[in-house]
Amino acid sequence: HLVFAGTREDEFAMRLEGIKYETIARKGGGILRTVAMTRSASEDELFKLAEERINKIIRQGTTTIEIKSGYGLSLPEELKILRIINRLRESVAIDVVPTYLVHTLPKFMKRRDYVDMQCEEMLPEVAHSKLAVFCDIFCDKTAFTKSESEKILKRAKDLGFELKIHTDELADVGGAKLAARLGCVSAEHLIYSTRSGIKAMKKAGVIPVLLPGTSLYLQTERKPRIKDFIKYDLPVAIATDFNPGTCMIYSMPKIIALACIIYKMPVDMALMGATINAAKALKMDNRIGKIRQEYDADIVVWNIDNYKKIPYQFGEDLIKIVIKKGKIIYEANN
């Protein structure tokens, strides 16, 4: 969620005092607060902020990034964010994958009217603009219901979008099974997803994307069913979920460490989650995510003698060189 204005460190402090995310959202905080700040910023201001963030992200070893819209909510504002994402594709040294995210319900419309507007006006316009590859939706107890999400994602699929879903983060809303039924490429969060939902995802080929940084920020006691993902042999990806409300971590080495420490994910599984399985979540595993012949030469050189030191030496800058398509784009101390 890289394109945004403003920060919400006060909400972080409120959560430390025991105030729940849902309560903060109901009082005017949360996503809608970032929406307001992002809408008030100009396109050039947002582009500059996002470009600066990507340059920091490159130094943390990222060579391909998915960026979602979602802090606009209205058609003009969402198109503004998608234009920025596509400008970034042309200006930065790494691959940028644009996703249109149906993020939350605005205050300026009734929910049924907004769902209808997404299906009848916004999605067709975004599809026509060709500014996004994927359509994602937040299906959870503070966002869209399962039936609303299904309606919007079905419409997106009809318009030619590949599908993603943020779901089962705050409660079991049946999002994993919905992802399987609709043929989503990936499903994110999955904190409360059931064993049957995980099995359905496996059968349908949905890539689970786990976000341990968000669990750290929200201090969630509940954790995703890592043992079930392993048991049923799902190719688990991991990601930052970088956003101003629930995870300001943009470093994938730190996310690898958190996957191991918080989710008790085996080191090999976490590294695959940040490489080949992350590529699968973007349908790009035919050219990135591995070091092999005919693939893009996207390579990170580390100042370590054992890959297990990546999560073990948590917090230390271990990256020496970042290479994108055979070209050095970052070198430490240079």
BELPE-V874901 format. One record per residue. N is the residue number from 1. SS is DSSP state (alpha for helix, beta for strand, coil for the rest). Layout:
N_SS + N_SS
This chain:
1_coil + 2_coil + 3_coil + 4_coil + 5_coil + 6_coil + 7_coil + 8_coil + 9_alpha + 10_alpha + 11_alpha + 12_alpha + 13_alpha + 14_alpha + 15_alpha + 16_alpha + 17_coil + 18_coil + 19_coil + 20_coil + 21_alpha + 22_alpha + 23_alpha + 24_alpha + 25_alpha + 26_alpha + 27_coil + 28_coil + 29_coil + 30_coil + 31_alpha + 32_alpha + 33_alpha + 34_alpha + 35_alpha + 36_alpha + 37_alpha + 38_alpha + 39_alpha + 40_alpha + 41_coil + 42_coil + 43_alpha + 44_alpha + 45_alpha + 46_alpha + 47_alpha + 48_alpha + 49_alpha + 50_alpha + 51_alpha + 52_alpha + 53_alpha + 54_alpha + 55_alpha + 56_alpha + 57_alpha + 58_alpha + 59_coil + 60_coil + 61_coil + 62_coil + 63_coil + 64_beta + 65_beta + 66_beta + 67_beta + 68_beta + 69_coil + 70_coil + 71_coil + 72_coil + 73_coil + 74_coil + 75_alpha + 76_alpha + 77_alpha + 78_alpha + 79_alpha + 80_alpha + 81_alpha + 82_alpha + 83_alpha + 84_alpha + 85_alpha + 86_alpha + 87_alpha + 88_alpha + 89_alpha + 90_alpha + 91_alpha + 92_coil + 93_coil + 94_coil + 95_beta + 96_beta + 97_beta + 98_beta + 99_beta + 100_beta + 101_beta + 102_beta + 103_coil + 104_coil + 105_coil + 106_coil + 107_coil + 108_coil + 109_coil + 110_coil + 111_alpha + 112_alpha + 113_alpha + 114_alpha + 115_alpha + 116_alpha + 117_alpha + 118_alpha + 119_alpha + 120_alpha + 121_alpha + 122_alpha + 123_alpha + 124_alpha + 125_alpha + 126_alpha + 127_alpha + 128_alpha + 129_alpha + 130_coil + 131_coil + 132_coil + 133_coil + 134_beta + 135_beta + 136_beta + 137_beta + 138_beta + 139_beta + 140_coil + 141_coil + 142_coil + 143_coil + 144_beta + 145_coil + 146_alpha + 147_alpha + 148_alpha + 149_alpha + 150_alpha + 151_alpha + 152_alpha + 153_alpha + 154_alpha + 155_alpha + 156_alpha + 157_alpha + 158_alpha + 159_coil + 160_coil + 161_coil + 162_beta + 163_beta + 164_beta + 165_beta + 166_beta + 167_beta + 168_coil + 169_coil + 170_coil + 171_coil + 172_coil + 173_coil + 174_coil + 175_alpha + 176_alpha + 177_alpha + 178_alpha + 179_alpha + 180_alpha + 181_alpha + 182_alpha + 183_coil + 184_coil + 185_coil + 186_beta + 187_beta + 188_beta + 189_beta + 190_coil + 191_coil + 192_coil + 193_coil + 194_coil + 195_alpha + 196_alpha + 197_alpha + 198_alpha + 199_alpha + 200_alpha + 201_alpha + 202_alpha + 203_alpha + 204_alpha + 205_coil + 206_coil + 207_beta + 208_beta + 209_beta + 210_beta + 211_coil + 212_alpha + 213_alpha + 214_alpha + 215_alpha + 216_alpha + 217_alpha + 218_alpha + 219_coil + 220_coil + 221_coil + 222_coil + 223_coil + 224_coil + 225_coil + 226_alpha + 227_alpha + 228_alpha + 229_alpha + 230_alpha + 231_alpha + 232_coil + 233_coil + 234_coil + 235_coil + 236_coil + 237_beta + 238_beta + 239_coil + 240_coil + 241_coil + 242_coil + 243_beta + 244_coil + 245_coil + 246_coil + 247_beta + 248_coil + 249_coil + 250_coil + 251_coil + 252_alpha + 253_alpha + 254_alpha + 255_alpha + 256_alpha + 257_alpha + 258_alpha + 259_alpha + 260_alpha + 261_alpha + 262_coil + 263_coil + 264_coil + 265_coil + 266_coil + 267_alpha + 268_alpha + 269_alpha + 270_alpha + 271_alpha + 272_alpha + 273_alpha + 274_alpha + 275_coil + 276_alpha + 277_alpha + 278_alpha + 279_alpha + 280_alpha + 281_alpha + 282_coil + 283_coil + 284_coil + 285_coil + 286_coil + 287_coil + 288_coil + 289_coil + 290_coil + 291_coil + 292_coil + 293_coil + 294_coil + 295_coil + 296_coil + 297_coil + 298_coil + 299_beta + 300_beta + 301_beta + 302_beta + 303_coil + 304_coil + 305_coil + 306_coil + 307_coil + 308_coil + 309_alpha + 310_alpha + 311_alpha + 312_alpha + 313_coil + 314_coil + 315_coil + 316_coil + 317_coil + 318_coil + 319_beta + 320_beta + 321_beta + 322_beta + 323_beta + 324_beta + 325_coil + 326_coil + 327_beta + 328_beta + 329_beta + 330_beta + 331_beta + 332_coil + 333_coil + 334_coil
